[in-house]
């Protein structure tokens, strides 16, 4: 299993959310509907462990969280 971090600069302020690869919000780093607008945020990963993904989320400087849907 791999994990991804979505760093978002617009919605809810600057935050970084950790997702499982199969999450519908993540879609293996492609985002919903197969794409993410570059002016909204960016995907980081894949990471081989949830601990590495959490560390990457914390390194963004935004509020870090875990996805409420896939619960990594």
Residue, then its C-alpha position, 0 to 999 in steps of 0.5 A: x500500500x502507498x500513501x499520498x499527501x495533498x497540499x491544498x493552498x485554498x480550501x480551509x487555508x493551507x493544509x496537507x491531507x494524507x490519503x491511501x492510494x485507493x481513496x476516491x479523493x486521491x485516486x493514486x495521486x491523480x485527485x478527483x475526476x482525474x486531475x487537480x488544478x495547479x493553482x489549488x494545490x499539489x500531490x506529493x508521493x507516493x510514500x511507502x508508509x503512513x509515517x513517511x506521508x505524515x512527515x511529508x505533510x508536516x514538512x509543508x508548513x500547513x495544518x496536517x491531517x488524515x483523510x476522514x474518508x480513507x482513514x490512513 
